[in-house]
């Protein structure tokens, strides 16, 4: 079982920045796709960004220009740089990874890290 552990969340003022990290228990080069999702209070979990094939990225349209997803294979870590944060960004952020295991697709999730944007 692949373990994913998020960190870097916390309290930040509007306009501030945070960098979230997702540490994986194995070499992330085996992950076909990795991404960040978030679950805001009273809202459904939504895709924030994903990275496929090591370099191909996708961002939720409303977040383009503020959020950046990257991966460091040497450190087995996925990152999400978040800038110009607003209260609407307040949510629990989850790391996700997908990979083939034994010929079948497997999906993995971290426990989440909470981000609170408030003055």
C-alpha positions as CSV (number, residue, x, y, z in Angstrom):
1,X,0.0,0.0,0.0
2,X,1.4,3.4,-1.0
3,X,1.3,6.0,1.7
4,X,0.9,9.7,1.0
5,X,1.4,12.3,3.8
6,X,0.5,15.9,3.2
7,X,2.1,18.8,5.2
8,X,2.5,22.5,5.0
9,X,-1.1,23.6,5.8
10,X,-1.9,26.2,8.4
11,X,-3.3,29.7,9.0
12,X,-2.4,32.4,6.5
13,X,-3.7,35.9,5.9
14,X,-5.4,36.9,2.6
15,X,-2.9,37.6,-0.1
16,X,-0.4,35.3,1.6
17,X,1.3,32.1,0.3
18,X,1.8,28.5,1.3
19,X,3.6,25.5,-0.1
20,X,2.0,22.2,0.5
21,X,4.0,19.0,0.3
22,X,3.0,15.4,-0.3
23,X,5.6,12.8,0.7
24,X,5.2,9.3,-0.8
25,X,6.3,6.0,0.6
26,X,7.8,4.9,-2.7
27,X,9.5,6.4,-5.8
28,X,6.9,8.7,-7.4
29,X,8.2,7.9,-10.9
30,X,5.9,4.9,-10.7
31,X,2.9,7.2,-10.4
32,X,1.2,7.9,-13.7
33,X,-0.7,10.9,-12.3
34,X,-0.5,12.9,-9.1
35,X,-2.8,15.7,-8.1
36,X,-4.2,17.9,-5.4
37,X,-7.8,18.1,-4.4
38,X,-9.5,20.2,-1.8
39,X,-12.7,20.1,0.2
40,X,-14.0,23.4,1.4
41,X,-16.5,23.7,4.3
42,X,-19.9,22.9,2.9
43,X,-18.6,22.0,-0.5
44,X,-17.8,18.8,-2.4
45,X,-14.2,17.8,-3.0
46,X,-12.8,19.3,-6.2
47,X,-9.7,18.9,-8.3
48,X,-7.2,21.7,-7.8
49,X,-4.4,20.6,-10.1
50,X,-2.7,17.4,-11.5
51,X,0.5,16.5,-13.1
52,X,0.8,13.6,-15.6
53,X,3.8,12.1,-17.3
54,X,6.1,14.1,-15.1
55,X,5.6,17.5,-16.8
56,X,2.1,17.8,-18.2
57,X,-0.1,19.9,-15.8
58,X,-3.7,20.8,-15.5
59,X,-5.2,23.5,-13.2
60,X,-8.7,24.3,-12.2
61,X,-9.5,27.3,-14.5
62,X,-10.2,29.7,-11.6
63,X,-6.8,28.9,-10.0
64,X,-4.6,29.4,-13.0
65,X,-1.9,31.9,-12.3
66,X,-2.1,31.5,-8.5
67,X,-1.3,27.8,-7.9
68,X,1.6,25.7,-9.3
69,X,1.9,22.0,-9.0
70,X,5.4,20.4,-9.2
71,X,7.0,17.0,-8.4
72,X,10.5,16.1,-7.2
73,X,11.2,12.5,-8.0
74,X,14.4,12.5,-6.1
75,X,12.6,13.5,-2.9
76,X,9.5,11.4,-3.6
77,X,7.4,14.5,-3.1
78,X,4.6,16.4,-4.8
79,X,4.2,20.1,-4.1
80,X,1.5,22.7,-4.5
81,X,2.6,26.4,-4.4
82,X,-0.3,28.6,-3.5
83,X,-0.1,32.4,-3.9
84,X,-2.5,35.3,-3.5
85,X,-4.7,33.2,-1.2
86,X,-8.2,34.2,-0.5
87,X,-10.7,33.1,2.1
88,X,-12.4,31.0,-0.6
89,X,-9.2,28.9,-0.7
90,X,-9.9,27.7,2.8
91,X,-10.2,23.9,2.7
92,X,-8.6,20.6,3.5
93,X,-6.2,19.8,0.7
94,X,-5.6,16.2,-0.3
95,X,-2.8,14.5,-2.2
96,X,-3.8,11.9,-4.8
97,X,-1.8,9.5,-6.8
98,X,-2.6,6.9,-9.4
99,X,-0.5,4.0,-10.7
100,X,-0.7,0.5,-12.1
101,X,-0.2,-2.3,-9.6
102,X,-0.3,-5.9,-10.7
103,X,-1.8,-4.9,-14.0
104,X,-4.6,-3.0,-12.4
105,X,-5.1,0.7,-11.7
106,X,-4.8,1.8,-8.1
107,X,-5.7,5.1,-6.6
108,X,-4.2,6.5,-3.4
109,X,-5.1,9.4,-1.0
110,X,-3.3,11.2,1.8
111,X,-5.0,12.2,5.0
112,X,-5.2,15.9,4.1
113,X,-3.7,19.1,5.4
114,X,-5.9,22.0,6.5
115,X,-5.5,25.5,5.0
116,X,-7.3,28.4,6.6
117,X,-7.1,31.8,4.9
118,X,-8.3,34.5,7.3
119,X,-7.4,38.0,8.5
